[in-house]
C-alpha cells in the first residue's frame, strides 16, 4: 500500500513509500482511505510549527474518509463496508476537553490519513454522512467540526442572531453555512472582492472588504445596529481587537485561528466592560461530530470544495494554502 511520511520538517521532508497492510487486532479497525483534506494545522505540522517535538517520521493529515475493510475482535458499531471519517482528537469522545482527551492528534502524535490503509482503534473513526461522497466527507473532521462547535455548541446561535465570519477558508465557509442553517444574519469580511462574491453566492447577507475599511470592527457594529452576537475569529492576535469592536455587549467571540499571529496587546478592559465571552475552540468531540453529521444529512449541506489534488499532491496543496488564493477546502483524491 502507498504511504506518505514526514521524515523531517519542511515540504521537502514529505516522502512516499510502500508499506505492508496488516489485519486489525482486538479493538482495531482497518480502513481503506479514499480521500483527505488539508487544514492550516497540517501546514503548521509539516513546517514544524504546530509541535516541534512531534515524533518523526509520521504519516500526516488529520482529516480523511474511507471504507472499513476489516474489524478486529471486540469491535462493535462498525462493520466492513461502512463509510467513515477520521477523528482529529481520537481520544476525545464526549464531554469537555481535557489534557488526556487532547493528547492524541491524528497526523501529529498518531498516524494520519495519507495512506491507503489506516489501522487504528475503532474509536478513531465515525460513520460519515450518508449524503456525502468521500471527498466531501474528508473535509469534516477539523474544519466543519470546529465551525459547528463555534457556532452551534459554544455560540448557541439561534434564528435572528447576527454572526460575523472572518474570511472564506474552510472553517469560515462551514461557519457561514451553519449560521444560515440556523436562520442567523451573516456578515463576512475578506480582503478579496472575488472571495466576497463567492460568499454572497453561498448566502452571506452583508459583505465588507477590510482592505477598504481597516477599522472594520466599528463598520460592522454600525452595519449590524449595536454589534453582532457572535464573531468567528480565525485571525487571532492581529484581528481580536477589531472583533471586540464588532461584538455586542454580552456577545461571544469564538477564538479559532492564529493566522495573524500568536500574541499582541489586547484590550482586556473592553472584554470586561462589554461583558464579552471569548472562548477558545480546538475542534470538537466525537459526540458533537455525530450531531453535526445528522444535521448535514437532514439539510443536505454540501461542503465547499476548492482544488482537488491526487494522492501525491500534498506539497502542491500546502503551497496553495500558503498562497491563500483558494476558496473552500483543499482536498486529496486517492484515486488520482
N, C-alpha and C positions, 0 to 999 in steps of 0.2 A: 504494500500500500504506500501511497505518497504521504509524505510528512514534511512540513517546513519547520525548521527550528531557528531560534535566535541564538547564535553562538557567542556573539559579543554585541554590545550596544552600538547602534547605528544601522542605517538601511543596508549597508554592505555586510552586516552580520547575519542577515537572513539567508538561509541555505536550504534547498530542497534535498531530501534524502528518501530512501526506501526503508520501510520497516515491516516487520512480520506481524500479521494480525494474530490476536490472541483471543481465546474463549473467555467469557466473563466468569469471574469467580463468585463466591457467595455474596449476594447483595449488590453485584455489579450488573451493568447493562452495557452492551456493545452497540454503538450507534454508527450507521453509515452516514457520514456527514455529506450534505448536498450543497450547502451554501453557508456563507458567513457574511458579516458586515463589519465595518470599521468605525471605531469611535475615536474621539480625541484621546481617550485614555490609552488606546492601543498605540497611537503615535508616541505618547509620552513614555509608554513602556518600552517600545523598541529603541527610543533615543536615550533611555536610562534615567528619565526624569521622575517617572512615577514611583519607582522603587529601585534605587541604585544598588541595593543589596539582594535583589531577587536572584534566585538560583538559576544559573545558566549551565548548559543550554536549556531552553524552554520552548515549547510549542506555543506560538502567540495566538491572539484573538479570543476575546471573551464570548462573542456572540455568534452563534451558529444554529443551524436547523438540519435535521436529518431524520432517518428512519431507523427504528430499532431492529437490529439484526438478530440478537440473541439476548436472553436474560439469564442471570445466574441463579443459583439456589436461593430460595427465600424471598425473591423479588415479587412484590405484588403491586398492582396498579399500572404496570407497563407490560406489554407483550410484543413479540415480533410483529412488525408491520405498523406499529404505532408511529406517528409522526410527532417529533418532539423538538423543543428548543433547549439550549443550554441555559444555565443559571449563571449570572455574573458572580454572585456570592452563593456557592452551593451549600454553605453551612448555615445560611440564614433562611430558615424555613417559615417562620412566623414570628409575630411579636416585635418588640422594639429591638433596635440594633444593639449588639454587644460586641466587645472586643473579640470574643470567641467566634461569634457569628460572621464577623467581617474579615477573619484571618485568612480564609481560603478565597482566592480570586482566580477565576478561570483565565488562563492565558498569562498569568503572572506568577502565582505561587503553586498552581496545579496546571497540568497540560491543557492547552487551549484547543480551539475549534479547527485550526488549519491543518487537518489531517483527514485521511479518508475514513479511518475508524477511530472513534473516540471511546475509550473504555474508562468508565468512571462509575462511582456509586449511583444507584438508581435515583437517589435524592438530588443528583446534579442535573436532572432533566425534568421538564414539564411538558405535557401534551400541548401542541401548538394549536392555534385557532383553526377550525376545520375549513373556514372560508378563505384561508390564505395558502399560497404556494410557499415553497421552501425559501426562495429569495426574500419574499416579503416577511416571512416569519423570522428570518435571521436578523431582522432589524429590531426585534422587540426586547431582547434581554437587558440591554443597558439603556438605550435612548428612549424607547417607549415607556419602559417601566419607571425610569427617572421622571419623565413628564407626568405619568399617571400619579405617582406619589406626590409630586409637587402641586399638581392642580386638584386632584380628587381627594387624596388621603390627607395631606397636610393643609393644602389651601382651602379645602372644603368648598369649592366653588359651586354656586347654585345659579339658577336662571336669573338673569338680570344683573349679575355681578360684572365688574369691569376688570379685565385681565390684560396686563402689559407683558408682551413677549419680546425678548431681545433676539434679533437675528432670524435666520432661516436655515439653521443647521438641523441635524436630526432631532435633537431634543426639542428645539423650538417649534418645529413644524408639528410634532406629535402634541405638544402643549396647545398649539393653536387648534388642532383637530379635536382634542379632548374638551377644551374650553367651549368650542362651538357645539359639541355634542350635548353639553350641559346647559346650553342656552345663554352663555355669557357674551357680553360685548367685548370685542377683542381689539387691541391696539398692538401694532407690530412696528418695530424700528429696525432700520438697516442702513448701511452706508451705500447701498446699491438700489437705484430705481428699478433695475431689471428684477432684482430679487423681491422687491416690494410688490412688483406687478404679479409675481408668482404667488405671493402671499394673498393678494387680492383674489386671484383665481381660486384659492383654497378657502375663501370666505372671510378673510380679515375685514373688519369693519372700518378701521382707521389706520392709516399708514403715515410714517414720518421718517424722512431721511436725516439721520443725525449729523451728517456732514454739513448739511444746510442749516441745521438747528443744533449747535453744540450744547446748548442748555436745554436738552430735550426733556429733562425731568420736569421743569416748570411748564414747558409746552404741553406735555401730556397731562399735567394737573389741570391746566386751563381747558384743554380739549375735553377732558372727562368730567369737568364740573368741580369736584372737590378732591380729586385723586382717585387712583384705581384701588380696587380691593386686593389684588394680588399682582406682584411682579415676579415673573420667571426670570431670575437673574443668572445669566450664563457668563457675563463678563468678568465679574469678580472685583478686584481691588480698584480698577480704573473706572468702573461704572456704578458702584454701590451708592456713592453719594448722590448721583443723579436719580437712581432708583428711589432713594429716600425722599427726594423732591417730588417724585411722581406718585407715591403711595398715599392713600388717605390716612387720616387719624384712625388708629386701631387696625390698620391694614396688615398685610402679610407679605414678606419677601422670601421666596424660596431660593436659597443660595445653592446653585448647582455647579457653576463653572468658574474657572480662573483664567479665562482666555486673555484678560488684560493685565494679569499679574497676580502675585501671591499675597502682597501686603501693601497697604497705603494708609494714609491718615483718613479715618472715618469719623463722621460726626456722631459720636455716641450720645451727645446731648440731644440730638434730633431724634434718635431712636427712642430715647427716654421720653422726651416731651410729646412725641407723636404717638406714644404707646404702640409702636410698631413691633411685630414679631418677625425676627429674622431666623429662619430655620435652615440649617444645613441639610442638604439632600445627597445621599450616596445610594443611588439606585433604589432598590426595594426588596421585599422578601418574596418567597415563593407563593405564599397565600395571596398577596396583592397581585402577583403575576397572574394567578388563576382568575381573580376578579376582573382584571383588565382584559384577559383573553375572552371572557364571556361577553363583555361589553363590545369588543371588536367584532365578534361573531354576530351579536344581536343587531348592531348598526352597520354591518358590512363595511367597516372602516378600512381603507386601503392606505398602507404606508407610502410615503413619497420617496421614490427611488431616484437617485441621481445617476451616477455612472455605475456600470456593471463591468467587472474585470474577471479574468479567468483565475484558476487555482494559483497560478504563479504571479498574479497581478498585485500582490500586497505592496511591493515597493512603489509601483505606479500609483496605487490608491493612496498611499501615505503622502506621496508628493502632491497629489491633487488636494489632499486635505491641508497640507501646508500652504498651498496657493490660495485656499479659501474662496475659490471661484465657483464651487458647486452649490447646488440647492438640493436638500434632501440627503438621503443616506447613500453612502458608497458601499457597494456590495461585491462579493466574490461568488461567482457561479462555478461550482466544482466540475460541471460538465464541459466547461470551456478550457 
